[in-house]
Amino acid sequence: MSLRSVFFAFFIFLSTLLWAWGPTGHRVVGYVAQKHLTSKTAKKVDAILTSYSLEMCGNYLDFIRSDTQYRHMNAWHYVSIPDGKTYAECDHKSAGDVIQIIEKLVQELKTKEFSIVENEEFAIMALVHLVGDLHQPLHVGLEEDRGGNSVSVNWFGKKTNLHRIWDKELIDHLQLSYTELGNHINRNITKSQIALWQRSTVREWAQESQNLRTACYDFEKDTNLGYSYSFRHTQTMQIRLEQAGVRLAGLLNEIYN
């Protein structure tokens, strides 16, 4: 194998370690958001997204991660906040983090002056992805274990890590398509709940994830995770996907209405 091939394989491997929600989860976020857009916003967003629908564009930021010209965006997908600290009390990386970049993308989509991404379409696709990322509890993680990536566990006997369980395994265990899961979690939401979720700020979404992350480690020394872990955490996973979709819709309605 050539050196170039080795490096390419490494970056593909690295990108799989860092995904949030996995393909199905990001599609669920976009699918739920689509259901909560105003007709005016939906028409504008559909006209801008020439290559993807809203539910399909959320994985774009993961698809491009192995491309060297986008490698600086790797830091955008997460933020590290120590236990007992708030985001405001932390040093912020110059490369940006998921909170900084979401706030910047919203600003640039409102002004139509793009500096951190290439154009309006890219900005929307990035926003869809990163709002989803921020709602995955381990993407507001601990630096010492890389948001659970360094925590080795087994999932139904298969070796993996804690981060991947939250990215992908909890969702895939349900054996639902993104439309089936999206319809399921969205079925009973009320207007008052939508209004409440959309009133909160990006930094409050991050605080929610930080508050939830401790429970992700509730297996103590038994690292053979399966039905019991899934039972304890599936509801949280579903709520976070629903909140991400509803809040993404709120941002897009604010920008395009």
Buried (B, 14 or more C-beta within 10 A) or exposed (E): EEEEEEEEEEBEEEBBBBBBBBBBBBBBBBBBBBBBBEEEBBEBBEEBBEEBBBBBBBBBBBEBBBEEEBBEBBBBBBBBBEEEEEBEEBEEEEEBBBBBBBBBBBEBBEEEEBEBBEEBBBBBBBBBBBBBBBBBBBBBBBEEBBBBBEBEBBBEEEEBBBBBBBBBBBBBBBEBEBEEBBBBBBEEBEEEEBEEBBEBEBBEBBBBBBEBBEEBEEBEEEEEBBEEBBEBBBEBBBBBBBBBBBBBBBBBBEBBE
